[in-house]
């Protein structure tokens, strides 16, 4: 068994043990604090559910309506000029909305084109270079009651765009 496997097996139990021992030494009621955290976690989970359902329904409507396909068809001429595979576009649009849907698209792309293909490497790089901005804003900002999220949305989508652009450029340089 390699050293990395041993570390990965023991790291979390060691961290938890350290926190419990440290809390006990500092005279923090560790069990009671743990239970209070669990109660708060359950409350937050229930407050997130409506936002999560709303986001999932919106994603389903967007995909089922054909809007994504129409958008892709309109962008094909530009993508061909830029040498960007059209198969990547749905991932670029879905990733800021839903991590699960993006992971499904990435898995489909890799299953279709292979993990070592240009498109497979690009999809995997894009998956790791971007975040689920709209999901995070909707669910977490909604759960804590933040209503004005315009600046966070702009910065998050800009970061996603830069991540997608960087993934395309770097993968094109390294793997084409």
C-alpha positions in Angstrom: 0.0 0.0 0.0 1.4 3.4 -1.0 2.1 6.3 1.3 -0.7 8.3 -0.4 -3.2 5.6 0.3 -2.2 5.4 4.0 -2.4 9.2 4.3 -5.8 9.3 2.6 -7.2 6.6 4.9 -6.0 8.2 8.2 -6.1 12.0 7.5 -9.8 12.6 8.2 -9.9 10.5 11.4 -6.7 12.2 12.6 -8.2 15.7 11.9 -11.5 14.8 13.7 -9.6 13.4 16.7 -7.4 16.5 16.8 -10.5 18.7 16.8 -12.1 16.7 19.6 -9.0 16.7 21.8 -8.3 20.4 21.2 -11.9 21.2 22.0 -11.7 19.2 25.2 -8.5 20.8 26.3 -10.0 24.3 25.7 -13.1 23.1 27.7 -15.5 23.4 24.8 -18.5 21.1 25.1 -17.6 19.2 22.0 -20.6 16.8 21.8 -23.1 19.6 22.5 -21.5 21.8 19.9 -21.6 19.0 17.4 -25.3 18.4 18.0 -26.0 22.1 17.7 -24.1 22.2 14.4 -26.2 19.2 13.2 -29.4 21.0 14.0 -28.3 24.1 12.2 -27.3 21.9 9.2 -30.7 20.3 9.0 -32.4 23.8 9.2 -30.2 25.1 6.4 -30.9 22.0 4.3 -34.7 22.6 4.5 -34.3 26.2 3.7 -32.2 25.4 0.5 -34.7 22.9 -0.9 -37.1 25.4 -2.6 -34.1 27.2 -4.3 -32.7 23.8 -5.4 -36.0 22.6 -6.9 -36.4 26.0 -8.7 -32.9 25.7 -10.2 -33.4 22.1 -11.3 -36.8 22.8 -12.9 -35.2 25.8 -14.8 -32.4 23.7 -16.1 -34.8 21.0 -17.3 -37.0 23.5 -19.1 -34.0 25.1 -20.8 -32.7 21.8 -22.1 -36.1 20.3 -23.0 -37.3 23.5 -24.8 -34.6 23.2 -27.4 -33.2 26.6 -26.5 -29.7 25.0 -26.0 -29.8 23.3 -29.4 -30.9 26.6 -31.1 -28.1 28.5 -29.4 -25.6 25.9 -30.5 -26.8 25.9 -34.1 -26.5 29.7 -34.2 -23.0 29.6 -32.8 -21.6 26.9 -35.2 -20.1 29.2 -37.8 -18.3 31.3 -35.2 -17.0 28.1 -33.4 -15.7 26.7 -36.7 -13.7 29.9 -37.4 -12.2 29.8 -33.9 -11.6 26.0 -34.1 -13.6 25.3 -31.0 -15.5 21.9 -31.0 -19.2 22.5 -31.0 -19.6 19.5 -28.6 -18.1 21.6 -25.8 -20.6 24.4 -26.0 -23.4 22.7 -24.0 -20.8 22.0 -21.2 -19.7 25.7 -21.3 -23.4 26.8 -20.8 -24.5 24.2 -18.3 -21.4 24.2 -16.0 -22.2 27.6 -14.4 -25.8 26.4 -13.8 -25.5 22.8 -12.6 -22.5 20.7 -11.5 -24.4 17.5 -11.9 -25.7 18.2 -15.4 -22.2 19.3 -16.4 -20.7 16.1 -15.0 -23.2 14.1 -17.0 -22.3 16.0 -20.2 -18.6 15.6 -19.4 -19.1 11.9 -18.9 -21.0 11.6 -22.2 -18.3 13.5 -24.0 -15.6 11.3 -22.6 -17.6 8.2 -23.3 -18.2 9.3 -26.9 -14.8 10.7 -27.8 -12.5 9.0 -25.3 -10.5 10.4 -22.3 -7.4 11.0 -24.4 -9.1 12.8 -27.2 -8.8 16.6 -27.6 -12.5 17.0 -26.8 -12.3 14.7 -23.8 -9.3 16.5 -22.4 -11.0 19.9 -23.1 -14.2 18.8 -21.4 -12.3 17.5 -18.3 -10.3 20.7 -18.1 -13.4 22.9 -18.4 -15.1 20.8 -15.7 -12.2 21.6 -13.4 -11.7 25.3 -14.5 -15.2 26.6 -13.8 -17.8 26.6 -11.0 -21.5 26.3 -10.6 -22.0 30.0 -10.2 -25.7 30.3 -10.7 -26.3 27.2 -8.5 -24.1 28.6 -5.7 -25.8 32.1 -5.9 -29.3 30.7 -6.0 -29.0 28.1 -3.3 -26.6 29.6 -0.8 -27.4 33.3 -1.2 -31.1 32.4 -1.1 -30.6 30.3 2.0 -29.1 33.2 4.0 -31.5 35.8 2.6 -29.1 37.8 0.4 -31.3 39.4 -2.3 -28.9 41.7 -4.1 -26.4 39.4 -5.8 -25.8 41.3 -9.1 -22.1 42.0 -8.4 -21.5 38.4 -7.3 -23.2 37.1 -10.4 -21.1 39.3 -12.7 -17.8 38.3 -11.1 -18.8 34.7 -10.9 -19.8 34.5 -14.6 -16.7 36.5 -15.6 -14.6 33.9 -13.7 -16.4 31.1 -15.5 -15.8 32.7 -18.8 -12.1 33.2 -18.1 -11.9 29.6 -16.9 -13.6 28.3 -20.1 -11.4 30.5 -22.3 -8.2 29.5 -20.4 -9.2 25.8 -20.8 -9.7 26.2 -24.5 -6.4 28.1 -25.0 -4.2 25.9 -22.8 -5.6 22.6 -24.1 -5.3 23.8 -27.7 -1.7 24.7 -27.1 -0.8 21.6 -25.2 -2.8 18.9 -27.0 -3.5 19.9 -30.6 
